[in-house]
Amino acid sequence: MSHNVPSTGTIVLRPRQAAALPYVAAEPNLTRAAQAAQVTRRTLTRWMNEPAFRAELERIWGNLSDFSLSQVESLSLRAAHRIEQLIDSDDPNVAHRASKTVLAMSMSIRDQRETRRRMETLENAITLIRQQR
């Protein structure tokens, strides 16, 4: 069938499926996504169970997620610069709040790094255990 993933790895969708993808990707509610895409909820549910449609939807979601993350990272740099400016504020309350923000962020980053280090240690241990089997 045309909605399967061919052996080449290329995803083949019917035109109506391809046209519906942006609506489905943007709308978390299946009923509203179906309405926006001008298909029935039943049709959309059936499409969601098709490997090719689902794979393409997940690819789109991944791209949206990557784009959103890059936007947040860009804003983070601007926010860090702004907080740096606020720490030097003549208003002691503003400087205090900015300092508290930096300290909280620093602790959060340290905790995330420690969690990442522990996860890597566990993953390495699991790999060693599997190799010994």
N, C-alpha and C positions, 0 to 999 in steps of 0.2 A: 504494500500500500504506500501511497505517497507521503503519508504522515510518519513513516518510520525513519529511523536514522540509517541511511545507506552505509554500506561497508567502507565507503571513502571517508566517513566521519562528517560529511556535509549534511546539514539539517534541511529537509525539504518540508515546507508547510504549504497548505492550501492558501490561496490569496486571502480568504476571509480570516483564517487563523493569523496570518502575518499582520493583517490590518487591525486585528483585535489586541495584539500583544502590547502596544503602548498603553492602552486603556487598562489592561489587566495588571501590568507592571506598576502603574500609578495608583491603582485603587485597591486597598487591602480587603474591601468588602466584595465578595464574589457576586452578589446580586447587583450591586451598583456597577461593578466592572462589566457585567453582562449587559446591563442597560446602556452604559456608555459605548460599548462595542457594538451595540445593536444586534445582539444574539440572545437566545434564551439562556437562562441559568443552567438548564439541563445540557445544552450544547456546550457551554463553557466548562461545566463539570466534566463532561466527556473528554473535551480537549485537554483539560488539566491532567487527565489520566493517560494521555498519549505521550510516550517518551520524547518524541521530537519537539512537541509543543512545550512540554515541561522543561526540557533542556534549554530551549531558546529563552524561555521566560527566566530561568535561573541565570543564564548568561547575562540577560539584560539587568536583572536585579544586582548581579555582581558588578557590572559596569556602573550602575547608579551608586552603589555602595562605595566603590573606588573613587568616583568623582566627589561624592559627599565628603569622604575622608580627606581628600586632598584640599577641599575647600576649608574644612575645619582646621587642618594643619596650617594653611595659609593665614587664617584668622588668628590662630594661636600665636603666631609670630608677632602679629600686630598687637594682640592683647598683652603679650609679655613686654613689649616695648612700652605700651601705655602704662602698665603697672609699674614699670621701672621709673617712669616719669612721676607717677603719683606718690611713690615712696619718698621722693624729694619735695613733696608739696609743703607749702608754708602752713597749711591747715593740719594741725596735729592729728585730728580725727581721720582725715583722708589718708595721711601717711601711715597711721596705725592700721586702718583697714587694709590698705595695700600690702603692708608688711605681713599681716595675718593671712592674707590670700596667698602670698608667696610661700610662707611657711607651710600652709596646708597643702599647696600644690607640690612642694618639695617632699613632704611626707608621703603623699600619694604616689609620686614617681618612685620614691625609694621602695615603697611597698610593692609596686608593680614589678620593679626590677628583681626584688627578692623572690616574688612569686614566679617570675620567669626563670630565675636561676634554679629554683626548686623543681619546677616542671622539667627543665632540661636534665637535671640530675636523675629524676624519676624515669624519664624517657631513656636515658643512657643505661640505667639499671635494667629496665625492661628489655632493651636490646641485648644486653649481656646475658640475661637469663634465657632469652630465646635462642641465642647462639650456643648456649651450653646444652641445650636439649638434643 
